[in-house]
C-alpha cells in the first residue's frame, strides 16, 4: 500500500460503508462493488473493510461540499491506496472496490453526491 497526498492529483470523499451498503441493498462486497462501479460511472473507489469506509477519488479542484458523516480529504490529507490489482477477492483489509481504468479517470462529484443521497435515503427505510 502507498500513502498518497490528497489535493494535488486527486481528492477523496470518505463515505461510511453503511451508506454504500444501503444503496447497494447488500453488504456483499461483490454487489457493493457492482453498485459503486455503476453509480460512480467506473470512477475509482477504495474500500477499507476493517474501518468501514469507502473512498471515492474525485478531481482535486472539485467543489467541496459539507455533508454530516461524509469527509472531504483534500490538501493536508493522506490516503492509503492499495497497489493496482488488489481487489475484494484478495482478502486484504484495503482493496480497490472499483479499480482505476487510468490515472486520469476519477469519480464525478455529482455522481458521488447522488450515491450518498440515495444511500442515506435507503438507510432511513431499512
Secondary structure, DSSP 8 states (H G I E B T S, - for coil): -EEEESSSS-EEEEEEHHHHHHHHT---HHHHHHHHHHHTTT--EEEETTTTEEEEEE-TTS----BTTBEEE-TT-EEEE--TT--GGG--SEEEEE--SSTT--B-HHHHHHHHHHHHHHHHT-
